[in-house]
């Protein structure tokens, strides 16, 4: 699988960003897909082929880097400059690399589909997370 190469320093929320603050449950880089643990309430890296259902459903994109127990801002919806080169119109999904993002062509057999959003341009991703709960 080929994940989108994100430059963390270039991740910026758009004007219509809906974001929340929280605490990181592990080291997380800006631009990584995350979910909030139901037990610890901390933000963790999402992963499309995790054995744990909760982990397979991303809830947002980290807007800043954080280590364990540090504050983190999470972009939940709206536009985000993702710090990567995108193809306008392309759908972007959660990958099987913890926190990674990839196009549909790189979602493999046995992975759960979690649509992160659609590329509005070569730099901006319109985040609208959809999780149908089905695997390929």
Secondary structure, 3 states (H helix, E strand, C coil): CCCCCCCHHHCEECCCCEEEEEEECCCECCCCEEEECCCCCCEEECCCCCCCHHHHCCCEEECCCECCCCEEEEEEEEEEECCCCCCCCCEEEECCCCCCEEEHHHCCCCCECCEEEEECCCCEEEEEEECCCCEC
